[in-house]
Amino acid sequence: MAGLTQELKEHHIHLLSILQLAKINGFATLETRELLRSARTTLLDHLRKEDIELYPVLRTAAIKDPAIQDTLETFAKDMAETSQVAVGFFKKWDQGGTDHDLSKEFGLLQAKLVSRIRREEELLYPLYEQIMAKMPPN
């Protein structure tokens, strides 16, 4: 139960630390290129894990609980916005955008991710853990 949410929280810590290092190093260095590749991979792996393990449990519970459904809809809208920001940043980065352009986009990406992560850890993961605690053991 808590294993999944703990793993997802560790992804968050790793992702935010990668982004912080990239911000400190600037976007023109080879090290930052590697860091941003790692950030993209970490983010995609994290989202995949949520899609496979977290969201199916929440969606099943939402069938019987409108409050959970509302929460999922709110998080889905937020994820659409966050994904748009992430895709925009990585597209500019892949195309060799200037440090100024990348810095602006990066700041937006970092802010969106920090906000999303905080909300996941405060709302979504505890909800998942409550649902799992009520399920009979396998």
N, C-alpha and C positions, 0 to 999 in steps of 0.2 A: 504494500500500500504506500507507505511513506517512501519506499525505495524509488519509485518513479518520480515523485515530486522532488525528492532530494537530488536525484540525477539531473532533473530539469533546472533546478536552482544552481547546481554546479555548472551547467552550460551557461547560465546567465552570468555567473561570476567570471568564467573564462572569456566569454564574449566581451563583456565590459572591460576586462583588463586588456584584451587585445586592442580594442578601440582606443583606450587611454594611451597605450604605447604608440599606436599609430599617430594619434594627435600630437604627442610629444615629439615624435621623430620628424613630422612633416611628411608631405605626400610624395616628395621627389626621390626618396631613398629606396634602395633595393630592399632594405629590411622592411620598410613600410609596405612595399608591394607584397612581400611574403605575409606580413601581418594581415593585410586586407584580404588576401586569398584565404587565409585561415579563418578570418572573421566570417566571410561569405559561406565557407564550408560549414563552420560551426553553426551559423544561423540556419542554414538549410537542413542540417542534420537534426537540429533542435525542433524545427517545425515539423519535420517528417515524424519524429518520435511523438510529438504531441498529436499529430493527425492519426497515427496508428494506435496509440495506447491511451491517451488522455481523452480526446474528444469523443470517441465512440461510447465511453462510459457516461460522459456528460450528456450526450445526445439521447441515449437510452433513458436516462433519468428525466430528461426534459419532456419526454412523451407524457409523463404523468404529473409533471410539475411546471406550471406556466412561469414561475419565477426563474427557474433554471433556464427555460427557453428564452426568456427576456435577457438573461445574463449572456447566454450564448450569442444571441443576436447582436447585443452591444459589443461583445468581443469580436465578432465577425466583422462588423463595420470598422472597428478600430484596426483590425488586422489588415483590412483592405487599404486603409490610409497608410499604415506603417509599411506595408509591402510596396506601395507606390513610391514612398520616399526611399526605401532601400534600393529598389530597382533603378530609380533615377540616379542615386549616388553611384552605384556600381557601374551603370552604363556610362556616366561621365568619366568615371575613373578608368574604365576599360578603354575609352576613347582618348585618354591622355589629357583630360581637362587641366586647366591651370590650377595652381595652388589656391588662388583666390576663390575660384568657382568651387573647387573641391572642399575647401574649408567651410564655405557657407553650407553646402549640401551635407557635409559631414556633421556639422553642428546640429542641423535639423534631424539627421538620422540618429545621432547619439541621443538627442532629447526625446525623440519618439520611442526609441528602444528603452531608455531608462524609465519612461512613463509606463510603457507597456509591461515591462518586467515587474515594476512595483505593483501594478494592478493584478497581474497574474499571481504573484506571490501572496498578495493580501486577500484576493477574492477567489480566483479560479482554483488554485491548488488546494486551499482549505475545503472548498466545495467538493472537489474530487475526493479528498480524503474522507469527508463526511459520508459521501455516497459509498465509498469502498468499505468503510467501517460497518455499514448496515448490511453489506452483502454476506451471505453465508460463505464459510470457507470452502475451498474446492475439495 
